[in-house]
Each structure stands twice: as C-alpha cells, then as structure tokens.
Amino acid sequence: MNANGRRSIPTASLGDTVAITKEVLLPTLAKGPIIRRPRVVGLAERHDLVGTAVRRMQRLHDRYGDGPLLMRLPLLKQALVLAPHHVHRILDASPDPFAADSSEKRASLAHFQPKAVLISSGAERVDRRRFNEAVLDTPRPMHRLAERFRAVIEEETHTLLADARGRGMLDWRVFADGWFRVARRVMLGDAARFDRAFTRMHEQLRAYANLAFLQPQRRALKERFFERLNAYLDAADPESLAGVMAQTPVTAMTAPDHQIPHWLFAIDPAGMTTFRTLALLAAHPEHEVRVRDDVAEQDRRPELPFLRQCVLESLRLWPTTPAILRQTREETEWEDGIMPAGTGLLIYAPYFHRDDRHLAYAHRFTPEVWSGDRTSADWPLVPFSQGPVGCPGEHLVLMLTSTMLAELLRGAHYRQAAPAKLYATHPMPSTLDNYTLRFEIDT
Ligand code: HEM
C-alpha cells in the first residue's frame, strides 16, 4: 500500500534487487550502451551473460506476476517490465505519459548530441521528430536516394572484398572499415569517404557518453566535431542525407546538426547486425539458398524482402538496443497497482525476444517470424522499438543492411573460420561477438 492507502505495484525483495543489478543491469551497462567495449562483448558471449539475465527475468515473472516490478533501490524509482502487453502499452503511449528522455539517457547523450530528438520533449520533440522522419523517409521501404546508396554499397563492397582476399580472411576490421565508408558517404557525401578521423572523434565522444554523468563533458572535442560536421552540412552533397537535409524545412527548434550524430552512432550497430546476419546465413545453408533467390531478383524487387527478414531475425536474436528506457511523467495505474510519477521503466528486449516459455523458436534462426506485419496484438519483438518514438531509421537500416548483404553474397561464398560459432543444429548463443567473427571466402 502507498501513503494514500492504495495498492502499489509489487516491489522486489532486497535479494532479488541485488540479483537484477548483478545479472541484468551491470552486464548491460558494462558492454557499453553508447559504444561497445569489445572485451566485455567477448566475455558476455563466453559466459552466456544475456542467457543468465533472461532466466533471471523469467524467475521474477514467475514469482511476482505481471508487475511492472519496482526494484528496492535507495534513491531511484526504477521498475522492470515483465508482461508482453505492458511493452505494447508503454511504447504505444510514448512519449506521454511514458517519456523517452529519461534522466540517464539525457546525461549520456548530452556528451555529443544534446539536442537530439531522443532526449527532447514537448514542442521541440515534435519538430525534431518531423525533421528526422522527413530526411530519413521513415514510411518508405526504399529511401528516395536508394539507387545512389546501392551504387555506393556496390563500390565499397568491391573494395572491402579485395581487401579481405588480400588478407585471406574477412574479419571485423576489414568489414567495419568498408561499412563506415558507406555510412559516411550515405550521410555526409563522397567528400567524407576516407574521413576516418571524423569517425574516431565521434567514437571518442561516445566513449565519454558511455560513462554518462561520471565523466565531464569534453567541450573542445565536441566543438571540433561539430565544426567538421557543419563543414559537410554546408557543402550538402546532393546525393547524401546532408543534401536531403538542405532541402528539408527547419524551424528555430530543429537543430539539424544535432540529429546527425545519432544517425552516425546508430549506424554502428547496423554494421554489427549485417556481419552477424552473414554468420547466420553461413551456418544455415538452406536459408542461404532462399537469400540467393532474393539477390537474383534484386533489380525487379529492390526491397530484398527475405534478406530484410533475416536482418530482423538477427536483431531478434541479438538486439542492439537491449534496454529500451522510459520514465513516467505522472502516476500510472496497472492491474497490480499504482506506479508513482517519475519512475524509470526498463524494457529488457532479450527477455521478450528469447522467452522460451512462450516462443518455440526462441533460440533458433527463424526469419519467417517476420514474414507479415507485426501489430500490438502480437508477442513483442521490438528491435526497433515501436510507436511514436520507434526508430525512424528502420527502413533505411533494412535497406542499407540487406543491400550490403546482397552485394557480399554476390561477390563470394562464406564459411565461418574455425572455431565456428553458430551451428544450425544448436541453440543460437545469447550473445554473438561480432568483433571476433571471421570468414573464409571463396569466389
Ligand atoms: C541496427 C540499427 C538500429 C536499431 C536496431 C535501432 C533501434 C532503435 C530503437 C530501439 C530506438 C528507440 C528507442 C526508444 O524507443 O526509446 C531508436 C530510436 C531512434 N533511431 Fe534507431 N536504430 C538503428 C539505426 C538507426 C539509424 C541508422 C538511424 C538514422 C539514420 C536511426 C535513427 C533513430 C532516431 C532518430 C531515433 C530516435 C527517435 C525518437 O526519439 O523519436 N536509427 N532506434
């Protein structure tokens, strides 16, 4: 009961709160929310850390019911979302009353994008969201510049494969170098193609952002970063998103240059996902055959529908945004009681994506799960979140990743280099460390 004699949502015991902190929160933070720490990703893979977290969440649901479940913390009001229908409720009713600009997100993202839509609210959020959707062509499966982006991907994949052949192996370093050349050309134009120093500056800022308020802001570095970014935006290569931005109306609130750092940051996990999908296909030859049919049809059907399903499935198995965070603006009512205003909510995506109590396919590669449109009546699979705050870059990401995969598959055949990490006959691991994935390639 709360002070007004009304029933509060359930609260975890002290022992369970410690277990949640140790098994769910700390490993998620340690991996790096804004930029990954490769050593911790490797540790998570070896020690099945995400599997342990999912099993902990299942036990909490068995013990406390649908919740949401408040943690017993001294200063913070933080709750875990345990029921599928609550995921839909929260995401569909964002940003009000479930605000996206939670305190920890603001502290962290202020390091490199203080005016980004994700940490904006009120009229500013509405305006910045409009701008993001307009430039990213949010509702369209194929961005208006898709043909140009495909040409960029073809060129960079060609170079990337030549590099890999020279080394006798395709590894993360070669792949990521090619992927970021694509990303810089798509976002900023051809002049940025080899500007690796710009990407490094952004990575440094993201590394500070990983530590949120524990780290002072690096103002000089941030200024240099924005200066370089604005030089690209001023030049506005018409065959890049910078060029689309230049054609898109802005208001005094928009802060266009503060939207791009988020795109540059979010394109990194899209690269990880592309590389992981390649591993899934190498381990599942029966799917690779269907994918190659998709590739053969690309000129007639550029959306590459089956490849997109494979990318989405890779994101179900290994969501790159495992923690979707919200904060309540007001008191909210749930079946199990009242939740106070200002409570942080954590939707831990792997718990829903891998809940083997309900999903027969939880640990298998099943791209067919994504063959139709998913709605709020379905089990929540939310790699791109959903609702009014859902990722406005989803189609662009699916277009870039599936086109890159098509080009990689057109250029070569891939075998996981020993020791292989994925076997079609084994459950998919709870983490797939992209940094240590390697492929042998034949033409
Ligand atoms: C694998 C790649 C990506 C994944 C899995 C992903 C996923 C997500 C998720 C889960 C959110 C919502 C967070 C929430 O509900 O709180 C989000 C927000 C967002 N994403 Fe993505 N994203 C990806 C790539 C991108 C890219 C490449 C762009 C831009 C080019 C982008 C633009 C955005 C923006 C602007 C938001 C903030 C939306 C808002 O606050 O209204 N994302 N993304």
Boltz pocket constraint, residues with backbone or C-beta under 6 A from the ligand:
constraints:
  - pocket:
      binder: B
      contacts: [[A, 100], [A, 117], [A, 118], [A, 119], [A, 129], [A, 132], [A, 136], [A, 259], [A, 262], [A, 263], [A, 264], [A, 266], [A, 267], [A, 269], [A, 270], [A, 271], [A, 273], [A, 315], [A, 320], [A, 321], [A, 324], [A, 325], [A, 382], [A, 383], [A, 384], [A, 385], [A, 386], [A, 388], [A, 389], [A, 390], [A, 391], [A, 392], [A, 393], [A, 394], [A, 396], [A, 397]]
      max_distance: 6.0
